Every structure is written in C-alpha cells, then in structure tokens.
Amino acid sequence: MIQQLKKLAVLYLACLVAGTLALTAVYCLPVRPIQEHVRVSVDAFLEEGDNPFVLPEYKGSSLDNTTDAIMLGNAVYQSELPAYQAAMKAGRAELDNEHTQLALKKYLDQDRGLTLTSYERYWHGYLVVLKPLLLVFNYGQIRILNGIVMAILVLLILRQLWKRDLRRGMLAFLLSVAGLFPMALPYSLQFSTSFYVGTGISLFLLCRYEKIKEKEQYIEMFFLAGALTSYVDFLTYPIYALGIPLVLCIVLDNENIGNELKRIVACACSWGLGYLLMWAGKWLIGSALLKENIFADALQTVMGRASGEVGAEQISRIMAVLRNFYIYFNLYGVLLAGILILWVGIWCIRNRAVMKIDQALLLLLVAAGPICWYLVTANHAYIHYWFTFRNLSVSIFAFAMITETGKTHRKGEVDS
C-alpha cells in the first residue's frame, strides 16, 4: 500500500508539472495567426446561434456554441501577463455573460467596449491541442478534423474488440456511442474532451491489457485517466472516462466477484483521486503564480454544483436524474432502448446456463455510476442535462456487455 501511494504521488507531481509546462508552452505561441484563423469562421459561428440542433427537435443533438466561444476566446486572447501567469489566468474578452460569441467577434474586431474575464478554477488543458491547431486550421476545419479523428478512434476500438473475440462487445460499444448522440460531438469542442480521454484510455487498455494486468498498473492507469479528464474537461460527461474502461476491465479480467469488486472500487477511487487532486492542483499552482486566492471561488462553485438549489428554487436530486433520462424520451431513444433491452434480454434467456451472474451484477454496478454522479452533482446535472446525459452511455455499455459474460477465456496478447 505504501509503495502504491508513493507511485501515485510521483505520478501526481508529474501530471502537475507536465500540465503547467504544456500550458505555458502554448501560451508562448504567436496569437496573431490564431486570431486570423478564428476570424474566418466567427460569422458562421454567430449565425448558428447558441445551441443549434444537428437533428431538428432532438435536444440530445444540441451544440454548445456558447462554451466553444469561451474556448476560442481563451485561445485568441493576447494577454499582457508572462506566459506562465497567462496560462493560469486563461483570460478572455467579455461583453456580458450571455453573448460569448458576439464578444469573441468584437474582440477580433478590436472593439474597446469589452472587459477581461477568466475561469481560473479550470485547467483549460484543451488549449494544449487547440492553440497549435488554430495556427494551421480555422474552426470549421477543426470540426471536420475532429469528426475524422473520432471515427478513427471508434474503428480502432472495434478492431481491438474483434481481435479479443468480443464480437458482441463491438455492438455494445456502438450502442454506447449512439447514446452519446455522436452526430453532435465533432461540431462542439466542448463535447470532445471526455470522449477522447475515455476512448483513448479504453484503447490503451485493450492494446496493453496483459502487461497492465501483469504489472498491476490498474490504479495508475485510472488515476491518470481522472487527472487527464480534470485537465481538459469542462465538467461535461466525465464519468465516460471512468466507466467505459472500467467495464472493459470487468469483462477482460473475468475473475471471481470478490477480487473483481475490490479492483473496481480501487480503480474508481483512484480515478476520483486523480480527478479531484488534479483540479485542486490547479487552484494551488494558480494561486501561487497569480498571487491571488483561487480556492475561494473554486470551492464556492463546487459547493453550488453539488447543491440541490437552482437559483432560488430547491430541486429534488431525483429530478436531476430523471431530467437526464428525458433526453431519450423520443423516437431515437425508444429505438436505442428497444434494441438494447431486446438484445440483452434474448441473450440472457438463451444463455442463462452459462451466464455469470456475479459478473453481470458487477456490470450493473458500474451502470449505476452515472446515476450516482447526478445525485451528487444535482445542480449541474439539472441545469446542463442536455449534455450531462452523455454519462448514461456508460450505463448503456455496461448493460450491453452482459452479453459478454460467461466466457471462460480470452484471447492472449493481441498483435499490434
């Protein structure tokens, strides 16, 4: 245990140093070409509005152009602070709290009627990728590139599942992707971060499973996944980055319920520790470098997001959960749920003699993870249900992967 804690401490310090240095490095990049590439797309961006639907009348396909404008505003802002302080400040121009796209356009047009605002409580690690991309591409082109990379990642996951003889797992993963309303993901950078962390860690696990198991590196892997999620994400659907690889661990390990339950709890706690410590690390480093107290604002925000209050109204935590399920109360959701329930139900009936009940119960435990998240973050889950619902893709994947229980062996180490 002591040795494990030492490893996590070293990994944590490495994450803090690497994260700070990476952000400082991209804040040394020239801002002018970034501004020019954003200017090319900003008018079309304004025409779309705040939350356009990719699929008409389907709330789950809504884009988040408001938050994307914040991300782009951070990327184009020319700070007068030294790079290491600018990286911690993550400043941008603001017109008011409701017109971030217009503020972005006015800033690029050198309008003087703007004020400086910032989100110091977040790392804004997405800028490590976004700023270099904006040196070469405009926002529209990045959306296209985003879709291509996402599709490649999905295909790579399917390839690894096929090589490990998890053929039903391929359909399970596709159903979980369908639960994300994938048609919207490439068009909103805000929705991409958790997807990349969760899918990337899952691909790493599938490719390196034998070595991870042999060296007992589960804890370090999930700690890193939590830290990366905290580094790049705006609290969109972070449980995706925990739940998808956790489901894969259960199915690949295929161990007795006692050992596997201990591993699940340890991995989940490690992910949570990485997530919270990385976030707190930003408050600590930011406060030290900026010589201001970030903790007060950050803690107030955390308490607010975890409360059951929305404005002056007290809401039920159960209502926060139900509101996220509401996204699927339409034809899209009915078809998805119908395929999922019929397939898993028929498989369970036909294979009840070989199905491992204990393994299925562990998968159902992970499937409950998003609901627990909504109960804890009731305020945030209630207000932003139109994108936090994507955490439920973990529930879809876990439930569907019941069809992969009962196998007595897995293929050995796969070829790369």
C-alpha positions as CSV (number, residue, x, y, z in Angstrom):
1,M,0.0,0.0,0.0
2,I,2.8,2.5,0.9
3,Q,4.6,1.6,-2.3
4,Q,1.4,2.2,-4.3
5,L,0.9,5.6,-2.7
6,K,4.4,6.6,-3.5
7,K,3.9,5.7,-7.1
8,L,0.7,7.8,-7.2
9,A,2.4,10.7,-5.5
10,V,5.1,10.7,-8.2
11,L,2.5,10.4,-11.0
12,Y,0.6,13.3,-9.5
13,L,3.6,15.6,-9.3
14,A,4.5,14.6,-12.9
15,C,0.9,15.5,-14.0
16,L,1.1,18.9,-12.3
17,V,4.5,19.7,-13.7
18,A,3.7,18.5,-17.2
19,G,0.3,20.2,-17.3
20,T,1.7,23.5,-16.2
21,L,4.6,23.4,-18.6
22,A,2.5,22.3,-21.5
23,L,0.0,25.2,-21.0
24,T,2.9,27.7,-20.5
25,A,4.5,26.5,-23.8
26,V,1.3,27.0,-25.9
27,Y,0.9,30.5,-24.3
28,C,4.3,31.3,-25.9
29,L,2.8,30.7,-29.4
30,P,2.1,33.7,-31.5
31,V,-1.6,34.8,-31.1
32,R,-2.0,36.7,-34.4
33,P,-2.3,33.7,-36.8
34,I,-4.6,32.1,-34.2
35,Q,-6.8,35.2,-34.3
36,E,-6.9,35.2,-38.1
37,H,-8.0,31.6,-38.3
38,V,-10.8,32.1,-35.8
39,R,-11.9,35.3,-37.6
40,V,-12.5,33.2,-40.8
41,S,-15.2,31.2,-39.0
42,V,-16.7,33.6,-36.5
43,D,-19.5,34.9,-38.6
44,A,-20.8,31.5,-39.5
45,F,-20.4,30.6,-35.8
46,L,-22.7,33.6,-34.9
47,E,-25.3,32.6,-37.5
48,E,-25.7,29.2,-35.9
49,G,-26.7,30.6,-32.6
50,D,-26.0,29.4,-29.0
51,N,-27.5,25.9,-29.1
52,P,-28.5,24.8,-32.7
53,F,-29.7,21.2,-33.1
54,V,-28.0,18.8,-35.5
55,L,-31.1,16.7,-35.6
56,P,-34.2,19.0,-35.6
57,E,-36.3,18.7,-32.4
58,Y,-33.8,16.4,-30.7
59,K,-32.3,18.1,-27.6
60,G,-29.5,15.5,-27.4
61,S,-28.1,16.7,-30.7
62,S,-27.8,20.3,-29.4
63,L,-24.4,22.0,-29.8
64,D,-22.8,24.2,-27.2
65,N,-21.5,27.1,-29.2
66,T,-21.5,29.3,-26.1
67,T,-18.8,27.2,-24.4
68,D,-16.9,26.7,-27.7
69,A,-16.8,30.5,-27.9
70,I,-15.3,30.6,-24.4
71,M,-12.7,28.1,-25.5
72,L,-11.9,30.0,-28.7
73,G,-11.9,33.3,-26.7
74,N,-9.2,31.9,-24.4
75,A,-7.2,30.7,-27.4
76,V,-7.2,34.1,-29.2
77,Y,-6.7,36.4,-26.2
78,Q,-3.5,38.4,-26.2
79,S,-2.5,38.6,-22.6
80,E,0.0,41.1,-21.2
81,L,1.0,38.7,-18.5
82,P,4.0,36.5,-18.7
83,A,3.3,33.1,-20.3
84,Y,3.3,31.2,-17.1
85,Q,0.7,33.6,-15.5
86,A,-1.4,33.9,-18.6
87,A,-1.6,30.1,-18.7
88,M,-3.0,30.0,-15.2
89,K,-5.3,33.0,-15.8
90,A,-6.8,31.8,-19.0
91,G,-8.3,35.2,-19.7
92,R,-10.7,36.2,-22.5
93,A,-12.7,39.2,-23.5
94,E,-16.3,39.5,-22.2
95,L,-19.2,41.6,-23.4
96,D,-21.7,40.2,-20.9
97,N,-22.5,36.7,-19.5
98,E,-24.9,35.9,-22.3
99,H,-23.2,36.8,-25.6
100,T,-19.8,35.0,-25.7
101,Q,-19.9,34.5,-29.5
102,L,-20.5,38.3,-30.0
103,A,-17.8,39.1,-27.5
104,L,-15.4,36.9,-29.5
105,K,-16.2,38.7,-32.7
106,K,-15.9,42.2,-31.1
107,Y,-12.6,41.3,-29.6
108,L,-11.3,40.1,-33.0
109,D,-12.6,43.4,-34.5
110,Q,-10.6,45.2,-31.8
111,D,-13.7,46.7,-30.1
112,R,-12.8,48.6,-27.0
113,G,-16.1,48.1,-25.1
114,L,-15.1,44.8,-23.6
115,T,-13.9,43.6,-20.2
116,L,-11.5,40.9,-19.1
117,T,-12.9,37.7,-17.5
118,S,-11.5,34.3,-16.8
119,Y,-12.1,30.8,-15.4
120,E,-9.1,30.3,-13.2
121,R,-10.7,27.3,-11.5
122,Y,-10.3,25.1,-14.6
123,W,-7.0,24.0,-16.1
124,H,-8.2,24.6,-19.7
125,G,-5.8,21.8,-20.8
126,Y,-7.7,21.6,-24.2
127,L,-5.6,24.7,-25.2
128,V,-2.5,22.5,-25.4
129,V,-4.1,21.0,-28.5
130,L,-6.4,23.8,-29.6
131,K,-3.9,26.6,-29.8
132,P,-1.4,24.7,-32.1
133,L,-4.3,23.5,-34.3
134,L,-5.6,27.1,-34.7
135,L,-2.2,28.1,-36.1
136,V,-3.0,25.9,-39.1
137,F,-6.8,25.4,-39.3
138,N,-9.9,27.5,-38.8
139,Y,-12.7,26.5,-36.6
140,G,-14.7,24.9,-39.4
141,Q,-11.8,22.8,-40.5
142,I,-11.1,21.7,-36.9
143,R,-14.7,20.4,-36.7
144,I,-14.1,18.3,-39.7
145,L,-10.8,17.0,-38.3
146,N,-12.5,16.3,-35.0
147,G,-15.0,14.1,-36.7
148,I,-12.4,12.2,-38.6
149,V,-10.2,11.5,-35.5
150,M,-13.3,10.4,-33.5
151,A,-14.3,8.0,-36.3
152,I,-10.8,6.6,-36.4
153,L,-10.8,6.0,-32.6
154,V,-14.1,4.2,-32.7
155,L,-12.8,2.0,-35.5
156,L,-9.7,1.2,-33.6
157,I,-11.7,0.2,-30.5
158,L,-13.9,-2.0,-32.7
159,R,-10.7,-3.6,-34.2
160,Q,-9.3,-4.4,-30.8
161,L,-12.7,-5.8,-29.6
162,W,-12.7,-8.1,-32.6
163,K,-9.2,-9.3,-32.1
164,R,-10.1,-10.2,-28.5
165,D,-13.1,-12.2,-29.6
166,L,-15.5,-9.7,-28.1
167,R,-17.8,-9.6,-31.1
168,R,-20.9,-8.7,-29.0
169,G,-18.8,-6.1,-27.3
170,M,-18.5,-4.4,-30.7
171,L,-22.2,-3.9,-30.9
172,A,-22.3,-2.9,-27.2
173,F,-19.7,-0.2,-27.8
174,L,-21.6,1.1,-30.9
175,L,-24.8,1.3,-28.9
176,S,-22.9,3.3,-26.2
177,V,-21.6,5.7,-28.9
178,A,-25.2,6.0,-30.2
179,G,-26.2,7.0,-26.7
180,L,-23.8,10.0,-27.0
181,F,-25.8,11.5,-29.9
182,P,-22.5,11.2,-31.9
183,M,-23.7,13.4,-34.7
184,A,-23.2,16.4,-32.4
185,L,-19.8,15.6,-30.9
186,P,-17.5,16.7,-33.8
187,Y,-19.2,20.1,-34.0
188,S,-18.7,21.1,-30.4
189,L,-15.2,21.1,-29.0
190,Q,-16.8,21.2,-25.5
191,F,-18.2,17.7,-26.1
192,S,-15.0,16.2,-27.4
193,T,-12.7,16.2,-24.3
194,S,-14.3,13.4,-22.2
195,F,-14.8,11.3,-25.4
196,Y,-11.1,11.5,-26.2
197,V,-9.9,10.7,-22.7
198,G,-12.4,7.8,-22.2
199,T,-11.9,6.3,-25.6
200,G,-8.2,6.8,-25.6
201,I,-7.7,5.1,-22.2
202,S,-10.0,2.3,-23.3
203,L,-8.0,1.7,-26.5
204,F,-4.8,1.7,-24.4
205,L,-6.3,-0.9,-22.1
206,L,-7.4,-3.1,-24.9
207,C,-3.9,-2.9,-26.6
208,R,-1.9,-3.4,-23.4
209,Y,-4.2,-5.4,-21.1
210,E,-1.8,-8.3,-20.5
211,K,1.0,-6.0,-19.5
212,I,-1.2,-3.8,-17.3
213,K,-2.5,-6.9,-15.5
214,E,0.9,-8.5,-15.1
215,K,2.4,-5.3,-13.6
216,E,-0.8,-4.5,-11.7
217,Q,-1.0,-1.0,-13.2
218,Y,-4.7,-0.6,-13.0
219,I,-4.5,2.0,-10.2
220,E,-2.0,4.2,-12.0
221,M,-4.0,4.0,-15.3
222,F,-7.2,5.1,-13.7
223,F,-5.5,7.8,-11.7
224,L,-4.1,9.2,-14.9
225,A,-7.5,9.0,-16.6
226,G,-9.0,11.0,-13.8
227,A,-6.3,13.6,-13.9
228,L,-6.5,13.9,-17.7
229,T,-10.3,14.4,-17.5
230,S,-9.9,17.1,-14.9
231,Y,-7.2,18.8,-17.0
232,V,-9.1,19.1,-20.3
233,D,-12.8,18.9,-19.4
234,F,-15.4,21.5,-18.5
235,L,-17.5,19.1,-16.4
236,T,-19.4,17.7,-19.4
237,Y,-19.7,13.9,-19.0
238,P,-16.6,12.9,-17.1
239,I,-18.0,9.5,-15.9
240,Y,-17.5,8.3,-19.5
241,A,-13.7,8.4,-18.9
242,L,-14.1,6.2,-15.9
243,G,-17.0,3.9,-16.8
244,I,-16.0,2.7,-20.3
245,P,-12.6,1.4,-19.3
246,L,-14.0,0.0,-16.0
247,V,-16.5,-2.1,-18.0
248,L,-13.7,-3.4,-20.2
249,C,-11.7,-4.4,-17.1
250,I,-14.6,-6.5,-15.7
251,V,-15.1,-8.4,-18.9
252,L,-11.4,-8.9,-19.7
253,D,-10.5,-9.9,-16.1
254,N,-13.3,-12.5,-15.8
255,E,-12.4,-13.1,-12.1
256,N,-14.4,-14.1,-9.1
257,I,-16.8,-11.4,-7.7
258,G,-14.8,-10.7,-4.6
259,N,-11.5,-9.9,-6.3
260,E,-13.1,-8.0,-9.1
261,L,-15.3,-5.9,-6.7
262,K,-12.1,-4.9,-4.8
263,R,-10.5,-3.9,-8.1
264,I,-13.5,-1.9,-9.3
265,V,-13.7,0.0,-6.0
266,A,-9.9,0.6,-6.0
267,C,-9.9,1.8,-9.7
268,A,-12.9,4.1,-9.2
269,C,-11.4,5.6,-6.1
270,S,-8.1,6.1,-7.9
271,W,-9.9,7.8,-10.8
272,G,-11.7,10.1,-8.4
273,L,-8.5,10.9,-6.5
274,G,-6.8,11.8,-9.8
275,Y,-9.7,13.9,-10.8
276,L,-10.0,15.9,-7.6
277,L,-6.3,16.2,-6.9
278,M,-5.6,17.5,-10.4
279,W,-8.3,20.0,-10.1
280,A,-7.1,21.1,-6.6
281,G,-3.6,21.3,-8.0
282,K,-4.7,24.0,-10.5
283,W,-6.1,26.0,-7.6
284,L,-2.8,25.7,-5.7
285,I,-0.5,26.4,-8.6
286,G,-2.7,29.2,-10.0
287,S,-3.0,30.9,-6.6
288,A,0.8,30.7,-6.1
289,L,1.7,32.0,-9.6
290,L,-1.1,34.6,-9.9
291,K,-0.7,35.7,-6.2
292,E,-4.5,35.6,-5.7
293,N,-6.9,33.2,-3.9
294,I,-8.5,30.8,-6.5
295,F,-9.6,28.4,-3.8
296,A,-12.5,30.6,-2.6
297,D,-14.2,30.9,-6.0
298,A,-13.4,27.2,-6.8
299,L,-14.8,25.8,-3.6
300,Q,-17.9,28.0,-3.8
301,T,-18.5,26.7,-7.3
302,V,-18.1,23.1,-6.3
303,M,-20.5,23.5,-3.4
304,G,-23.0,25.2,-5.7
305,R,-22.8,22.4,-8.3
306,A,-23.3,19.8,-5.7
307,S,-26.3,21.5,-4.1
308,G,-29.9,20.9,-4.7
309,E,-30.6,24.6,-5.5
310,V,-31.2,26.1,-8.9
311,G,-31.5,29.9,-8.5
312,A,-34.0,30.4,-5.7
313,E,-35.7,27.1,-6.3
314,Q,-34.9,23.9,-4.4
315,I,-35.0,20.9,-6.7
316,S,-35.1,17.2,-5.9
317,R,-31.9,15.2,-6.7
318,I,-34.2,12.6,-8.2
319,M,-35.4,15.2,-10.6
320,A,-31.9,15.9,-11.7
321,V,-31.5,12.2,-12.6
322,L,-34.9,12.0,-14.4
323,R,-34.1,15.1,-16.4
324,N,-31.0,13.4,-17.9
325,F,-33.1,10.4,-18.9
326,Y,-35.6,12.8,-20.5
327,I,-33.2,13.3,-23.5
328,Y,-34.1,9.8,-24.6
329,F,-37.9,10.3,-24.4
330,N,-38.2,10.4,-28.2
331,L,-38.1,8.1,-31.3
332,Y,-34.3,8.0,-31.2
333,G,-34.3,6.9,-27.5
334,V,-37.1,4.4,-27.9
335,L,-35.2,2.7,-30.8
336,L,-32.0,2.7,-28.8
337,A,-33.6,1.3,-25.7
338,G,-35.6,-1.2,-27.7
339,I,-32.6,-2.7,-29.4
340,L,-30.6,-2.7,-26.2
341,I,-33.3,-4.4,-24.0
342,L,-34.5,-6.9,-26.6
343,W,-30.9,-8.0,-27.5
344,V,-29.7,-8.3,-23.9
345,G,-33.0,-9.9,-22.8
346,I,-33.0,-12.5,-25.5
347,W,-29.3,-13.3,-25.0
348,C,-29.8,-13.8,-21.2
349,I,-32.7,-16.2,-21.8
350,R,-30.8,-18.2,-24.3
351,N,-27.6,-18.3,-22.4
352,R,-28.8,-18.4,-18.8
353,A,-26.9,-21.7,-18.2
354,V,-23.5,-20.1,-19.0
355,M,-24.1,-16.5,-18.0
356,K,-22.0,-15.5,-14.9
357,I,-24.5,-13.8,-12.6
358,D,-21.7,-12.3,-10.4
359,Q,-20.0,-10.7,-13.4
360,A,-23.3,-9.3,-14.7
361,L,-24.0,-7.8,-11.2
362,L,-20.6,-6.0,-11.3
363,L,-21.5,-4.6,-14.7
364,L,-24.9,-3.4,-13.4
365,L,-23.0,-1.8,-10.5
366,V,-20.9,0.3,-13.0
367,A,-24.1,1.0,-14.9
368,A,-25.4,2.8,-11.8
369,G,-22.4,5.1,-11.8
370,P,-23.9,7.9,-13.8
371,I,-27.0,8.0,-11.6
372,C,-24.8,8.3,-8.5
373,W,-22.9,11.2,-10.3
374,Y,-26.2,13.0,-11.0
375,L,-27.3,12.6,-7.4
376,V,-24.0,14.2,-6.2
377,T,-23.9,17.0,-8.8
378,A,-27.6,17.7,-8.7
379,N,-27.4,21.4,-9.5
380,H,-25.1,20.9,-12.5
381,A,-26.9,17.8,-13.8
382,Y,-30.3,19.5,-13.6
383,I,-29.2,22.7,-15.4
384,H,-27.0,21.2,-18.0
385,Y,-28.9,17.9,-18.6
386,W,-28.7,18.5,-22.3
387,F,-25.1,17.4,-22.3
388,T,-24.6,15.7,-19.0
389,F,-26.9,13.0,-20.2
390,R,-24.0,11.5,-22.1
391,N,-22.7,10.0,-18.9
392,L,-25.5,7.4,-19.4
393,S,-23.6,6.0,-22.3
394,V,-21.6,4.2,-19.6
395,S,-24.9,2.6,-18.4
396,I,-25.7,1.5,-22.0
397,F,-22.3,0.0,-22.5
398,A,-22.3,-1.8,-19.1
399,F,-25.8,-3.3,-19.6
400,A,-25.0,-4.4,-23.2
401,M,-21.7,-6.0,-22.1
402,I,-23.7,-8.5,-20.0
403,T,-23.8,-10.4,-23.3
404,E,-20.0,-11.0,-23.0
405,T,-20.3,-12.6,-19.5
406,G,-19.8,-16.3,-19.1
407,K,-16.8,-16.8,-21.4
408,T,-14.1,-18.9,-19.7
409,H,-11.2,-17.5,-21.6
410,R,-10.0,-14.5,-23.6
411,K,-7.5,-14.4,-26.3
412,G,-4.0,-13.8,-25.2
413,E,-2.0,-10.7,-26.0
414,V,-3.1,-9.3,-29.3
415,D,-0.9,-8.3,-32.2
416,S,-0.4,-4.6,-32.6
